[in-house]
Amino acid sequence: MLIELAVLFLVLALVAFVLGARGIAGFSMEIAKWLVIIFVIIAIVAFIL
């Protein structure tokens, strides 16, 4: 679920960047980055447990 949201925000950021909305692109990229970080942390914890 988190990885799907991260990919969605990444695609949104790329589309916004192409259309020239750099503020929205940067914000979407930040959200995608944090979702990927949270996903990796949860995956590592689940793998260890």
C-alpha positions as CSV (number, residue, x, y, z in Angstrom):
1,M,0.0,0.0,0.0
2,L,2.7,2.5,0.9
3,I,4.8,1.7,-2.1
4,E,1.8,2.2,-4.4
5,L,1.2,5.6,-2.9
6,A,4.9,6.5,-3.3
7,V,4.8,5.5,-7.0
8,L,1.6,7.5,-7.4
9,F,3.2,10.7,-5.9
10,L,6.3,10.1,-8.0
11,V,4.2,10.0,-11.1
12,L,2.3,13.1,-10.0
13,A,5.6,14.9,-9.3
14,L,6.9,14.0,-12.8
15,V,3.7,15.2,-14.5
16,A,3.7,18.4,-12.5
17,F,7.4,19.0,-13.3
18,V,6.7,18.5,-17.1
19,L,3.8,20.9,-16.9
20,G,5.9,23.5,-15.1
21,A,4.3,23.4,-11.6
22,R,7.7,23.1,-9.8
23,G,6.2,23.8,-6.3
24,I,3.7,20.9,-6.6
25,A,6.4,18.7,-8.1
26,G,8.8,19.3,-5.2
27,F,6.0,18.7,-2.6
28,S,4.9,15.5,-4.3
29,M,8.5,14.3,-4.5
30,E,9.0,14.9,-0.8
31,I,5.8,12.9,0.0
32,A,7.0,10.1,-2.3
33,K,10.4,10.1,-0.6
34,W,9.0,9.8,2.9
35,L,6.6,7.1,1.9
36,V,9.4,5.0,0.5
37,I,11.5,5.6,3.7
38,I,8.6,4.5,5.8
39,F,8.0,1.5,3.6
40,V,11.6,0.4,3.8
41,I,11.6,0.8,7.6
42,I,8.5,-1.3,8.0
43,A,9.8,-3.9,5.6
44,I,13.1,-4.2,7.6
45,V,11.2,-4.5,10.9
46,A,8.8,-7.1,9.5
47,F,11.8,-9.1,8.0
48,I,13.6,-9.1,11.3
49,L,10.6,-10.1,13.4
